[in-house]
Amino acid sequence: MTDDHRSGCPINLSLEVFGDKWSLLIIRDMIFGGKRHFRELLRSQEGISSNILADRLKTLVEIGMLTKADDPSHKQKAIYSLTEMAIALVPIMAHLGAWGRRYLPVTEELSIRAQLMEDGGPKLWELFMSELRAEHLGEARPEGPSVRQTLQAAYERVVARKSMEQQPVDHIHDSSESRSRAPEPKA
């Protein structure tokens, strides 16, 4: 990062790092979605273009939010990792999600993770950051269920429930109802 900033205000300096939505959404997808490869990040729900993604990844590496290395499982792929600087954004992401849930027209399935992060508070955030440090920085993995897996399972439950609610009633058959409509066997 260069020394030519608009001011020394910490909020201004932070906004200079995240000058647009894409940088923060890339970090979000890495934190909450476990995405670490270019193609995975390209499939963002918000539809980032490949040239913008490449530019933001380069910038995030340059400023120290991410590292880039050859993927040991596939020589033609790069793998991106969060640094401590990016992992420290978990509480901020939790607060942004809580704010969005409170004031914006969010959907239930896309806000369930934010609700759980808000409900879990600092204790959950610290546990999640420890998991991210294990995944991205090679630190020891904390014991217990994975926060990301818990958040993903909650999301999948909401999606499944909403899918069931959208199915027409006449397509849902009760097996006992089907049996009662079956013709009687002839004696």
Phi, psi and omega in degrees: 000140180277169181269004181267080181257157179294324176198172178269009180297129182299327178290315176301312181298321177295318179292332175294328176290316180253063184294346180212171183292332188297319181300314181291325178290326175297313178299317178303312182295329177286318181290304188271334183258351180068019181281135184224355181246154182308309183297323177296315181292330179295334180275022178304141180301332182279352173076050178292141178278157185296323180290323177291318178300313180300318180295315182292321177298316178301314180296316181297326175290315182299322182273356174093013177278330181228159167241156180233132179218163173293137178283119181297338181275346182204108188298338181268002181248150171256150176241132180259142179232145174286145171263174177303324179302320179281320180299326180294351178279353182307310179298324179294318177299319178298317179293320177298317178297318179296318179297314179299318178297323184285322191243354185235159183279073182279163174264153182301314184294327180272353179251357182297321179297317179298320178298314180294322177295318178295313181296323182288332176062196186305327180296315178294319180299317179296318178297316179297318178296324176296319177297317180295323177297321178295315183290319188257334184245357177080015177284168180296139180281134178291155179284160175098180182294148180288133178297314181300318179295322178296316179296318180294319179297320178296317177301312182296324177296317179295315179300315180296316180297315180295326178295318178295322180293333183273349179288138176299143184298324183291349177269352180262116182251134173271127184299327179290326177294318180297319180293322183290337179271349182293143180297147178290139176292142180276138181272000000 
